Amino acid sequence: MLEFLTLGELVVAILMGLAALCAFVWGALSGALSDVEGAKHQVLRAESEHDGPDAR
């Protein structure tokens, strides 16, 4: 398998994988992934307040 990859491509792939893993762990530990549905409802609530009751 390593004969198909050059050393540079292997290093770049490993660094990208580590970056993705670090971003996921950081997001999980900081609580960014705890309430995914709440963000959706917050956006919908903000849109309905911005549009007002007579928007239609």
C-alpha positions as CSV (number, residue, x, y, z in Angstrom):
1,M,0.0,0.0,0.0
2,L,2.8,2.4,0.8
3,E,4.2,2.1,-2.7
4,F,1.2,4.0,-4.1
5,L,1.6,6.9,-1.7
6,T,4.4,9.3,-1.5
7,L,5.7,10.4,1.9
8,G,4.2,13.9,1.4
9,E,0.7,12.6,0.6
10,L,0.8,10.3,3.6
11,V,1.8,13.1,5.9
12,V,-0.9,15.4,4.6
13,A,-3.5,12.7,5.0
14,I,-2.4,12.0,8.6
15,L,-2.4,15.7,9.5
16,M,-5.9,16.2,8.0
17,G,-7.2,13.2,9.9
18,L,-5.7,14.5,13.1
19,A,-7.2,18.0,12.5
20,A,-10.6,16.5,12.0
21,L,-10.3,14.4,15.1
22,C,-9.1,17.4,17.1
23,A,-12.0,19.5,15.8
24,F,-14.5,16.8,16.8
25,V,-13.1,16.3,20.2
26,W,-13.0,20.1,20.8
27,G,-16.6,20.4,19.7
28,A,-17.7,17.5,21.9
29,L,-15.9,18.7,25.0
30,S,-17.0,22.4,24.6
31,G,-20.6,21.4,24.4
32,A,-21.1,22.5,20.8
33,L,-22.6,19.1,19.9
34,S,-24.9,18.8,22.9
35,D,-28.1,20.5,21.7
36,V,-28.2,20.2,17.9
37,E,-32.0,20.5,17.7
38,G,-32.0,23.6,20.0
39,A,-30.0,25.5,17.4
40,K,-32.6,24.7,14.7
41,H,-35.5,25.9,16.9
42,Q,-33.6,29.0,17.9
43,V,-33.2,30.0,14.2
44,L,-36.9,29.3,13.5
45,R,-37.9,31.4,16.5
46,A,-35.7,34.3,15.4
47,E,-37.1,34.2,11.9
48,S,-40.7,34.2,13.1
49,E,-39.9,37.2,15.4
50,H,-38.2,39.0,12.6
51,D,-41.1,38.4,10.1
52,G,-43.8,39.4,12.5
53,P,-47.4,38.2,12.6
54,D,-48.5,40.0,9.4
55,A,-45.6,38.7,7.2
56,R,-47.9,36.7,4.8
